Amino acid sequence: MSNIQEVVGRNIRLFRQTKGLTQERLAELVNVSSSYIGYLERGLRAPSLDLLARIGATLDVEPTVLLNTSSEDTDPILKKLNALLVGKDPIPIHFLYEVAVAYFASIK
């Protein structure tokens, strides 16, 4: 099991990449250095609660999502899919769900 700093770092990286942001751009948006974002993502530093809130707001996720350790053993592709869907409107998410159901029903 990873420590909380590593978990937060991996989650920040996942949501940052899903949003198509570089470390440099995220750093600009939350007013820290890009090297500090690198330290966070590698689990070498722990963000303050204020910074965690700013990062969450920038990435359109609740800060608690960045602290989530329960998905540590989850398939990486499922993590990416979840990161892509977080904060999206429920209507397109429901549509994607229906498409997935129909797809899996068709390949049985």
Helices and strands as residue ranges (DSSP letters): H 4-18, H 23-30, H 34-41, H 49-59, H 63-66, H 76-85, H 90-106
